[in-house]
C-alpha cells in the first residue's frame, strides 16, 4: 500500500513540475511567437494594401479586422470555447462575407487569412493542453468520415474570432 502511495505522490509531484514548466516557460514563449507572427501578417497585409492602393477595399478591411481580432483575443481563447461556439451555431451558415472575400481577395490575402486561422487554432491548442487529448481522438474519425475539412474549420475559426466577446474593465476593445 505504501508503494502505491509513494508512486502517486511521485506522479503528482511530476505533474506539478511539468505544469509549472508548461505555464511559466513553454506557454509564454509559444504564445509570444504566434502573436509576433500575427503582427507580421497584419503588417504584410497593410504593405500589400498600400502597394496596390487597397486601403479602403472590403478585402483589406476584412483581413485586417480578422488578424487584429485574433491578436486581441489570442490569450483568452481555447478549444472548449471554440467547440461550444461551433455546437451552438451548427445550423447557422453566414458565408456571404466569407465567399465575397474569397472571390475578391488577392491570393496573398487568402493565404494570410488561412495562416491566421491556423495560428488561432494553434493558440487554442496551447491555451488548453489537457483538452487537446480529448479532441485529438475523434478528430481523425470525423476527418475520414467527411464531417470536417480544413476550410470548414478555418471558416468556423474566423466566425468564432469575430463573435468572441472580450470583457475588459473599461469596456473598450484593444486596437491593433
Secondary structure, 3 states (H helix, E strand, C coil): CHHHHHHHHHHHHHHHHHHHHHHHHHHHHHHHHHHHHHHHHHHHHHHHHHHCCCCCCHHHHHHHHHHHHHHHHHHHCCHHHHHHHHHHCCCCCCCHHHHHHHHHCCHHHHHHHHHHHHHHHHHHHHHCHHHHHHHHHHHHHHHHCCCCCHHHHHHHHHHHHHHCCCCCCCCCCCCC
